[in-house]
């Protein structure tokens, strides 16, 4: 891509909207992950006995194991949400922006060559 492509893309309203939406989603998901992870660590630090409680009277599996697995699954879900959003709406918007840039630059190149021929 040429410098003209990059300038046109950066100035494109759809691209600016895409960057804002992607950034908002990324920060939101990152905040959720950090809240879950730090909450887990804080419970371990200040009330570790909670994670040592068995899930039933005759079970050797504790709530700590269940919550640990849930955090791992939560991470997969959060990643899946981002990937789904990126592969559907974000990629579609980006393709539209890049195609518009190609059309813009190609039309400018043809206008310049038309002026040069005359």
N, C-alpha and C positions, 0 to 999 in steps of 0.2 A: 504494500500500500504506500501511496505517496503522502507527502506532507499535506496536500490538499484533502486527501481522504480523512486524515486524522483531525484536521481543523474542522472539517464539516461534521464529523462524528461528535467531536467535543461540543460543538455549538448546537447540536440537534436536541430539541426539547425532549424527545422520546428517550434519548440516551441519558440525559440528565435525570429524568424521571426514573429510568431503570437503575441508575447508580444509587439514587436515594432509596428506592424500594428495596434493592438488594442489601444495602447497608443497614436499613432498618430491620429487615428480617435477620440478618447475620447478628446484629447486636442483641436483638431480642432472644434469639436462640442461645447465644453465648451467655447471656444473663441467666437464662433458665438453667443451663448446665452448671454454671458457677454456683447458683443458689442451691441446687440439689447436692453438688459435691461438698460445698462448704457446710451445709446443714449436716450432712453425714459425718464430716470430720468434727464438727462442734459437738454432736451427740457422743461420738467416741471420746472426745476430750473431757466433757463435763458430766456425762451420764453413761458410762460404758456398760453398766449393768443392764440397760434397756436392750442392748443387742445380744445379750447373753441369755435372755429369756427364751425357753423352748416354745415352739408354736403350739404344742399341745403337751399334756401331762406325760404321755408315753413316747414323745418324740426326742430324737437327738438333734434335730435341725432347729437352729435358733432363728430369731427374728433378724439377727445381723446378717445371716446368710441370705435370707429372703430379700431383705432390703438391698444388700449388695448386688444380687442378681437383678433386682428391679432397676437399680441405677444403671447397670450395664445395658439392659433392654431399653431404658429411657434414652440413653445415648444413641442407640441404633435408631430409635424412632425419630429423634431430633435430626439426626443425619439424613434419614429418609425423607423427612419433611423438606429439608433444604434441597436435597437432590431432586425431588419431585418438582418443586417450585422452579428450580434452575432449568430443568429439562423441559418444562412445559412453557410457562409464561416468559421467563427471563430469556431463554434462547430464542423464542419467537420474536420478542421485541428487539433483541440484538440483531437478528437476521434482517428485520425490517430496516433498522438503522443503517446497517452496512450496505444493503441493497440501495437505499436512498442515497447513500454517499457515492456509490459507484455510478448511479444515474446522474448525479449532480456533476461529478468530476468528468464523466464522459461527455455530458452535454456542454460543459465548458471547453473541453478539448476540441469538440467538433465546431463550436462557435469560433474559437481562435483559428482553427484551420480554414474555416470559411472566410474569415477576414483576411487571412494570409493569401488566399487564392485570388482575391479581387484586386 
